[in-house]
Amino acid sequence: MTFGARDVDFDEMSERVERLAHGLHAVGVKHGDRVAVLLRNSVEWVEVFFALHHLGAICVPVNILLRSGEIEHVCRDGDVNAMVVDAGSVAVVADLPLPSLVVEVGGGGAVELDSSISYESLFFHDSDALPSGSDHDDAIMYYSSGTSGLPKAAVHTHEGVLWNSIHQIADLGITRDDVYLVVPSLSWAAGFHDVMLALMMLGGRSVIMPTGGTSIDQVASTAAAQRATKTLLVPTLLKQLLDDSESQEVIRNSKLTYILTGAEPVPRPMIDALNDCLPACRIVQGYGLSEGPTIATILSSDEAARRAGSAGRPNSITEVAVQDPTGNISSSGEGEILLRSFATMKEYWRRPDETAAAFADGWLHTGDVAAVDEEGYVTITGRMKDMIISGGLNVYPSEIEAVIYELKEIAEVAVVGIPDDKWGEVPVAIIVGHGDVDTDTIREYCRTRLSGYKTPREFVLRHEPLPRNPSGKVLKRELRPWALENLGRPATPEPTKIQEDHK
């Protein structure tokens, strides 16, 4: 494992994890305790993750992009017993009600915590034998990004974490010779559980990039220097790559053969364009969620060009179905995505009613909408809460967004539904452009590619980037009132059809 100038082999990692687990146990962390982890990407993040598992405590990752109130919600809702922070996070939590045990990695920041203990001091504590546990014990709690309502925690067992990792070896063709460039925050489910853990099982090498401010030229240069063969990039970084010919050239001359992407549907024109300019490096879209599996569907590299735009087929331990608006469940068709897998969550933390709803009919209801063809290929069309019903017809924003993205002058686009006296709802496109954008031209283009009821009623130009949550997903609940205000329309409540966000 490589982080900056530091290389850590498995023997060193194993020895430090054992000592850290005993140190945490000596200062009071018990089997079943919930420990909030608020760390930027680092070797220490990995050590804490495995030490907590070794001890039988439950890891509660906290996204480092969260603000004080959001962190307080996670700690209060998760009823955390301890917290691990780094120097960069101290100022954010200094005024919060903290658990009795706070461990600080590094130190030396501008703000100090009176009651914290040093991370390195834990390696010099002795403790009794560590408690034994079961594969069915809770291992990790991932809080959703909160695109609607307050975040809730998806609880995963040790067994679920193992299944989520081991299937990736075969399904992604991971070998010990691979070098994986870790770009996302390790506090995200995809950051730690996509490729990295599976590669560690094989004894392969991961290169962890620092958290925050990562640009595509940094990704490309690091991939080339470290001889990385696989990586994962969120759609915002793919957009940067499409506009950066120098980074494309660096990647063409690197060892990268595979770039995974997900988090939101990626427009097919973007994937086609990148596959054309990176002939030896496939851009492939997968689909997963914090409730698990983190990679539920995936395209193989040889399918990437032929099936560009699809999120692929279910992995080897997952079954996919769709439920149409009438409640009928089938293996193909269009509707809400349902999953069955050994790698799904156990429950939502202390939310029995929401857990029961999520697992209704014996399936995990994802809240995402997709078209699944007869061969099992899944094409994500959006979120149920984003679906627009216009004149009784379903309109999926991602279909309209994909058409608008075909125009080179478009930097970002989001389609939302606004109330209409005649049709109930109509789609409106919010556009961020590269320089000057002619909305009349975009309207005419849409009319040639889309049915009349799908063509946006209005095109609203926006001069700042689209709002996104810490995981990079567009916050359409913020864009609806913004669009109404810019159209001179009164604000209205969110549509009643919105389903609670399961992601």
NORFEN-V724325 format. One record per helix or strand. SS is the DSSP state (H for helix, E for strand). FROM is the first residue (numbers start at 1). LEN is the number of residues. If there is no record, write none. Layout:
# NORFEN-V724325
SS;FROM;LEN / SS;FROM;LEN
This chain:
# NORFEN-V724325
E;2;2 / E;6;2 / H;10;17 / E;34;5 / H;43;13 / E;58;4 / H;68;10 / E;82;5 / H;87;7 / E;101;5 / E;117;2 / H;120;5 / E;138;6 / E;153;5 / H;158;14 / E;179;4 / H;189;5 / H;196;7 / E;205;4 / H;216;11 / E;230;3 / H;235;8 / H;245;8 / E;258;4 / H;268;10 / E;282;4 / E;287;1 / E;297;2 / H;301;3 / E;313;2 / E;318;6 / E;329;2 / E;333;9 / E;347;2 / H;352;7 / H;360;3 / E;364;9 / E;378;6 / H;384;3 / E;388;3 / E;393;3 / H;397;8 / E;410;11 / E;424;10 / H;439;11 / E;458;4 / E;468;1 / E;474;1 / H;476;11
